[in-house]
Amino acid sequence: MTDAQPILEVEDLRTYFFSDSGVVRAVDGVSFHVNAGETLGIVGESGSGKSITAKSVIRLIDEPGRIVSGRIAFRGRNVVTMDAARLRKFRGGEVAMVFQDPMTSLNPVLRIARQLVETMVAHGRFTKKAALRRAVDLLGRMGINAPKRAVDSYPHEFSGGMRQRVMLAMGFSNEPTLLIADEPTTALDVTIQAQILDLLRELNADFGTAIILISHDLGVIANICSRIVVMYAGEVVEEGPAESLLADPRHPYTWALLNAVPRLDRHTPGEKKLITIEGTPPDPADWPAGCRFRARCPFAIEACAEHPALTAIAPGRAARCWVTQRGGALPKVGGGATAAPAQPAAAARAGVSYAAATAASATRGEVLLDVRDVKKHFPLPKTTFFGERRVLHAVDGVDLAVFKGETVGLVGESGCGKSTLGRLIVRLHEPTAGQIAYGGVDITHADPATIRPLRRRLQMIFQDPYASLNPRMTVDEILGWPLKLHGMTQDGAETSARVRELLDVVGLSAQAAGRFPHEFSGGQRQRISIARALAVSPEFIVADEPISALDVNIQAQIINLLIDLQRRFALTYLFIAHDLAVVRHVSDRIVVLYLGKVMEVAPAAALFDMPLHPYTKSLISAAPIPDAAIERRRERVRLTGEPPSAIDVPSGCRFRTRCPIAAERCAAEMPPLAENRPGHWVACHFPGKL
Amino acid sequence: MSAAAIETAAAEQASPRRRWLRRYGLPLAGGCVILFWFAAALLAPVMSSYNPDFVDVANRLQPPTARHLLGTDALGRDVLSRVLYGSRISLIAGFSVVLVGAVFGTVLGGIAAYARGRAEELLMRLTDLVLCFPPIILAMAIAAALGIGTTNTIIAMLVVWWPKYARLARSLVLVQRSQEYVEAAHVLGFGHAHILFRQVIPNAIGPLIVMVTLDLGNAILVFAGLSFLGLGVVPPTPEWGAMVAEGRELVQQWWVATFPGLAILSVVMGFNFVGDGIRDWLDPHARRR
């Protein structure tokens, strides 16, 4: 496909921001090219300059930012010096951009039709009528059902995935030569992400449109891109074809990125620690001299005090590293093939319900948390005065048992009720029906006074490190107040000693105590959040997506911390997440949730080796793996459409509307959660058929 | 662009002093004016050379001279002394109305937003009820019913003053209560009163402070207005609004009404400038410019 005809050439691009506090060198000498019809991936953590690079290419840099030097040549024309009229033609006409947040990139007060037609008419290629016809065609091509009706809708009537399709339709409306997609799937669920990535791949193949895909997720990049550029600290540190770069990284930063993520296809039993690199990226207002990665690099040598150039090290490959340029090799990690399939030992108990079976199982130790048929329904406001009151079935009859000392993973798409279930367990919500017992005590409807002593045993870690810490409280107060509340310390001196101890446990220095949350990075804030949960010495922690807002390397650090803490304090976790690889990595058992119901429960290894429920199978196959060779060979189970609304749930099996093997029986009868193999429970009429 | 050119680009952004002036100039000027009136209120006996109530009919309606810098009024009282003393009542009335109103409104609005459900419905409909009436006319009616006097006027103003704080506090607390740190506090076992007053309201306080500062000038203005209409202070208490009313018909003797009027103008603008400054300072988007 690549006929080596570059359409975009970026040379020594420098985009600086002139702020009051100094010059921020966000993009500092970036060069790369894109060939016609090629798919190029740009990877890097937040702050590496990848988004600013993309915005510079279409001159979308706002004051105080400026492109201070460099050349951006699009088919021989210099974009940097283009005048306003030609720039307008260039943007949208020849290059289109799709942004990360589909919620804000469409105008909420205009109908979809108008937004699509406007982009087409503005470039003078279509009449209004032709544009409208084309808009309908495009929406259909992007996989939107009933496109004729869809064009007359407003953006809020669409889900995130649908809006991203609309954005793609808009991007493709003028048949651009190049599409820049900035984290287009980051805000979406895995199954929807897989659909959008498929669509991008098809569009690339059908129209020959070149794509620059910007992402922090190497799996996503591996799925689509033929060539990869890795950015760190405003520079390109490595470049090469996807297969060889991902299989054999030649820059320590790429190496670290690859090894920080747990992988679905590789699992070393017993070893749970991930490889992480120390420290945080350098300050863009003051790049360090020498190699910018030196301070965090585990392989640094003396020569690294000097700034290395991006030099070719193999055909088609270049790296900015003294070690590999001199022929040094980076160690291979976790190179083993797939883990051996797990062999569950215990005998199957036929015909026993899940709840009864877990209660009877004495072999696994003490049941710490016992959830029986718990339901949470949220009444919605009436749409009309005489209308029926609608109800959102967030959690609709879930059985769950957690044993002392284990980690239970809870996975599912957004809206499946996993967060609500977590909040029911810590009793932030009161269940509508069912029973929750913690340590033998029924807490289903316990009032705050009864539950207060239990709070010391049962804690929660939250998703958003920016919202979960009170911005007006110092770390000292955040950690100290709970201690005083529960009378765990007698006086101020004891409290501050315990606060220092807690900070030490989560790997922060004692100086942190006097500071406010905004003075910390996302990863550090999450450590404070963990310390707060640990303050009252709990035995059970509900972790609600504790790492999904963090960069890859920080994710690995936090996972390592959580695993350490579990060993040290004999903690039990309920780990809620949407990232399957992470859940597999940390969990002993995994519960798969769909529309408020449990679809499958199994030991982690068994679930991934032999998923029995079609939903589980499709979730696993939708999760990208950071290896281009594997990504291309993988057989996939594609889910079509989006999860139905939890207001009008489908009859019978909830998954039947998207299930590839659904039969008549599935619409009539809800399959019970039954034990198919020892310890492996599934709610499907045809387990393992797919 | 060469390295030197980048340096100049960074430098030409605006010289630091001009940038500083653009950002802090007006709030600073406003602060100086307010500081002056505070000093006047505290040091009125020292700063003025006459008793504000000293009647000297022989010297009535004197234009500004060296003896009476701002002239004398219809009863021969020194206008400068009366303006200086007048700041006491204006500042006291302004601060007491706004602070008491803000605290009361914030607590009610905060409880409404935090509790939701019936309590919220009840409290917010009550605020709506008060907001239904034109505030100044309602205050006038209450002041008239209670009888003339500084305290009564302040009470009348308070009745119409708190609802806007209840509204603002409710919306601010609504935003905060869905934050994860509030859930975290619940999970840690903190009580509702602690969460609302020690954790949530401190986070909602920024916009409330801005509103209070901007509102102080407004309250002083309304108080002066009520006095102007004869509902404020008992004569002969020196008060700016009442003084303007006394000079209303003395067109030839412009100084009688002008100087207290200028006093009102300066103090209201002072508070507005400071309020704007605080708002910009608390709002990171406005701050960057």
Interface residues (C-beta under 8 A of the other chain):
Chain A: Y16 F18 S19 D20 G22 V23 P64 R66 V68 S69 R423 V426 L428 P448 I451 R452 R455 R456 L458 Q459 M460 F462 Q463 D464 A467 S468 L469 N470 P471 R472 M473 W481 P482 L485 H486 S529 R532 A535 V536
Chain B: M1 A5 I6 A9 A10 Q13 R19 Q179 E180 Y181 E183 A184 A185 H186 V187 L188 G189 F190 G191 Q199 P202 N203 R288
